[in-house]
Amino acid sequence: MPVLDKPDLLTTKDAAKVLGVTPGTLEVWRSTRRYQLPYVKTGRLVRYRRAHLEAWLASRTVGSVPALA
């Protein structure tokens, strides 16, 4: 069950905030297919799953990550 303050499906604006880019950047990435960033399309609505955004960010990590204590 999704938590109300952290919905699973995010708007383009909210997804852009998570990724630190503008909504326009996400729109360009979708139209040009620059990145394999999954999204859900229902009619004209576009939504991003929070888990997909986090996984995509993790896949973009370069270099070693220190172990957490």
Backbone as a chain_set.jsonl record, in Angstrom:
{"seq": "MPVLDKPDLLTTKDAAKVLGVTPGTLEVWRSTRRYQLPYVKTGRLVRYRRAHLEAWLASRTVGSVPALA", "coords": {"N": [[0.84, -1.179, 0.0], [0.703, 2.169, -0.958], [2.364, 4.957, 0.563], [0.797, 7.912, 1.619], [2.079, 10.453, 1.595], [4.211, 9.971, -0.042], [3.653, 9.197, -2.937], [3.432, 6.411, -5.234], [3.265, 6.771, -8.027], [4.481, 9.417, -9.865], [4.123, 12.784, -11.036], [5.386, 14.439, -14.007], [6.579, 16.807, -13.198], [7.077, 16.331, -10.44], [8.745, 14.078, -10.632], [10.896, 15.215, -11.95], [11.894, 16.866, -9.938], [12.845, 14.922, -8.142], [14.93, 13.848, -9.64], [16.491, 16.057, -10.075], [16.369, 17.689, -12.315], [14.851, 19.697, -14.939], [11.294, 19.773, -15.68], [10.971, 20.031, -18.44], [13.328, 18.908, -19.413], [12.919, 16.186, -18.843], [10.784, 15.754, -20.571], [12.03, 16.088, -23.062], [13.882, 13.971, -22.939], [12.072, 11.84, -22.976], [10.847, 12.139, -25.518], [13.015, 11.955, -27.291], [14.112, 9.627, -26.552], [16.49, 9.462, -25.182], [17.495, 8.46, -22.742], [16.986, 5.351, -21.033], [14.625, 5.593, -19.326], [12.045, 4.455, -17.543], [8.498, 5.01, -17.891], [4.999, 5.566, -17.187], [2.264, 5.583, -19.281], [-0.882, 6.827, -19.694], [-3.399, 7.468, -21.652], [-3.171, 10.836, -22.221], [-1.692, 11.353, -20.036], [1.336, 11.242, -18.191], [3.286, 9.375, -16.038], [5.699, 8.651, -13.499], [7.238, 5.932, -11.87], [8.297, 5.905, -8.565], [10.15, 3.995, -7.612], [11.353, 3.167, -10.003], [12.67, 5.506, -10.766], [14.541, 5.747, -8.681], [16.006, 3.381, -9.073], [17.029, 3.877, -11.613], [18.657, 6.1, -11.101], [20.531, 4.857, -9.403], [21.699, 3.115, -11.209], [23.163, 4.85, -12.704], [25.316, 5.561, -11.212], [28.704, 6.29, -10.811], [31.917, 4.976, -10.241], [33.317, 3.839, -7.08], [31.334, 3.057, -4.23], [31.298, 3.93, -0.881], [31.125, 1.588, 1.828], [28.282, 1.282, 3.941], [28.124, 1.947, 7.396]], "CA": [[0.0, 0.0, 0.0], [1.559, 3.348, -1.019], [2.261, 5.972, 1.608], [0.142, 9.075, 1.02], [2.976, 11.576, 1.366], [5.179, 9.555, -1.054], [2.921, 8.344, -3.874], [4.247, 5.591, -6.127], [3.276, 7.386, -9.354], [4.8, 10.839, -9.783], [3.969, 13.596, -12.24], [6.663, 14.845, -14.611], [7.146, 17.858, -12.344], [7.605, 15.71, -9.225], [9.874, 13.224, -11.024], [12.015, 16.112, -12.254], [12.459, 17.275, -8.654], [13.599, 13.779, -7.605], [16.146, 13.672, -10.431], [17.273, 17.293, -10.102], [16.334, 18.267, -13.662], [13.603, 20.405, -15.186], [10.283, 18.969, -16.364], [11.262, 20.08, -19.875], [14.381, 17.939, -19.691], [12.286, 14.864, -18.884], [9.988, 15.691, -21.804], [12.978, 15.874, -24.155], [14.387, 12.604, -22.813], [11.012, 10.926, -23.431], [10.607, 12.244, -26.961], [14.203, 11.549, -28.04], [14.538, 8.324, -25.996], [17.905, 9.604, -24.851], [17.789, 7.55, -21.644], [16.004, 4.289, -20.817], [13.938, 5.918, -18.078], [10.671, 3.971, -17.713], [7.377, 5.833, -17.454], [3.676, 4.996, -17.405], [1.473, 6.477, -20.126], [-2.302, 6.533, -19.715], [-3.951, 8.576, -22.425], [-2.173, 11.902, -22.349], [-0.993, 11.489, -18.765], [2.614, 10.553, -18.032], [3.667, 9.238, -14.633], [6.936, 7.906, -13.24], [7.251, 5.195, -10.608], [9.409, 6.323, -7.693], [11.147, 2.911, -7.573], [12.092, 3.195, -11.272], [13.579, 6.657, -10.725], [15.64, 5.418, -7.775], [16.828, 2.356, -9.729], [17.729, 4.536, -12.719], [19.737, 6.881, -10.492], [21.544, 3.913, -8.919], [22.405, 2.564, -12.371], [24.003, 5.915, -13.252], [26.395, 5.836, -10.267], [30.028, 6.02, -11.36], [32.934, 4.852, -9.21], [32.985, 2.993, -5.944], [30.498, 3.64, -3.187], [31.781, 3.419, 0.41], [30.181, 0.729, 2.571], [27.598, 1.958, 5.043], [28.425, 1.308, 8.687]], "C": [[0.886, 1.243, 0.0], [1.314, 4.308, 0.152], [1.739, 7.241, 0.965], [1.091, 10.234, 0.736], [4.077, 11.238, 0.355], [4.483, 8.627, -2.048], [3.865, 7.596, -4.804], [4.354, 6.22, -7.514], [3.434, 8.895, -9.224], [4.525, 11.532, -11.11], [5.36, 13.915, -12.799], [7.353, 15.879, -13.731], [7.784, 17.26, -11.091], [8.804, 14.809, -9.527], [11.105, 14.069, -11.318], [12.686, 16.582, -10.965], [13.32, 16.166, -8.056], [14.942, 13.653, -8.32], [17.023, 14.919, -10.488], [17.395, 17.89, -11.494], [15.022, 19.027, -13.818], [12.581, 19.466, -15.819], [10.507, 18.931, -17.881], [12.341, 19.093, -20.279], [13.802, 16.534, -19.771], [11.459, 14.7, -20.155], [10.879, 15.439, -23.018], [13.513, 14.451, -24.122], [13.358, 11.589, -23.291], [10.886, 10.954, -24.945], [11.796, 11.773, -27.789], [14.686, 10.156, -27.638], [16.031, 8.323, -25.673], [18.333, 8.627, -23.758], [16.666, 6.528, -21.527], [15.328, 4.501, -19.465], [12.471, 5.528, -18.227], [9.63, 4.973, -17.213], [6.075, 5.128, -17.815], [2.87, 6.018, -18.196], [0.039, 5.981, -20.123], [-2.991, 7.692, -20.413], [-2.882, 9.621, -22.63], [-1.355, 12.107, -21.084], [0.278, 10.657, -18.738], [2.944, 10.547, -16.547], [4.93, 8.39, -14.541], [6.799, 7.187, -11.912], [8.503, 5.586, -9.822], [10.519, 5.267, -7.687], [11.977, 2.89, -8.857], [13.076, 4.358, -11.305], [14.793, 6.349, -9.851], [16.574, 4.375, -8.387], [17.642, 2.974, -10.864], [18.896, 5.369, -12.177], [20.866, 5.969, -10.022], [22.352, 3.359, -10.089], [23.36, 3.583, -12.992], [25.182, 6.241, -12.345], [27.723, 5.392, -10.873], [31.017, 5.964, -10.212], [32.454, 3.986, -8.063], [32.162, 3.775, -4.932], [30.979, 3.074, -1.868], [30.697, 2.591, 1.102], [29.564, 1.53, 3.704], [27.891, 1.198, 6.333], [27.183, 0.9, 9.414]], "O": [[1.744, 1.373, 0.872], [0.196, 4.438, 0.649], [2.185, 7.614, -0.12], [0.925, 10.93, -0.265], [4.808, 12.134, -0.066], [4.692, 7.414, -2.015], [4.952, 8.076, -5.124], [5.428, 6.202, -8.115], [2.637, 9.565, -8.568], [4.676, 10.936, -12.176], [6.374, 13.686, -12.141], [8.568, 15.831, -13.543], [8.897, 17.633, -10.72], [9.768, 14.783, -8.763], [12.224, 13.686, -10.978], [13.911, 16.686, -10.907], [14.398, 16.433, -7.525], [15.965, 13.384, -7.691], [18.178, 14.842, -10.906], [18.4, 18.522, -11.82], [14.177, 19.0, -12.924], [12.959, 18.467, -16.431], [10.257, 17.911, -18.523], [12.282, 18.507, -21.36], [14.153, 15.77, -20.67], [11.438, 13.621, -20.748], [10.52, 14.663, -23.903], [13.591, 13.793, -25.159], [13.709, 10.597, -23.93], [10.825, 9.903, -25.583], [11.607, 11.243, -28.884], [15.553, 9.576, -28.291], [16.73, 7.328, -25.862], [19.41, 8.036, -23.837], [15.523, 6.814, -21.885], [15.455, 3.669, -18.566], [11.727, 6.188, -18.953], [9.857, 5.688, -16.238], [6.053, 4.214, -18.639], [2.803, 7.188, -17.817], [-0.228, 4.842, -20.506], [-3.148, 8.769, -19.838], [-1.807, 9.327, -23.153], [-0.438, 12.927, -21.053], [0.3, 9.516, -19.201], [2.888, 11.582, -15.882], [5.192, 7.534, -15.385], [6.305, 7.757, -10.939], [9.614, 5.592, -10.352], [11.699, 5.611, -7.749], [13.178, 2.624, -8.808], [14.189, 4.218, -11.811], [15.928, 6.648, -10.222], [17.792, 4.469, -8.24], [18.81, 2.633, -11.053], [19.993, 5.341, -12.734], [22.038, 6.284, -10.226], [23.56, 3.156, -9.968], [24.27, 3.206, -13.73], [25.979, 7.119, -12.677], [27.853, 4.277, -11.378], [30.972, 6.799, -9.309], [31.336, 3.47, -8.074], [32.287, 4.993, -4.805], [31.068, 1.855, -1.728], [29.506, 2.87, 0.969], [30.227, 2.346, 4.344], [27.903, -0.033, 6.357], [27.263, 0.35, 10.513]]}, "num_chains": 1, "name": "protein.A"}
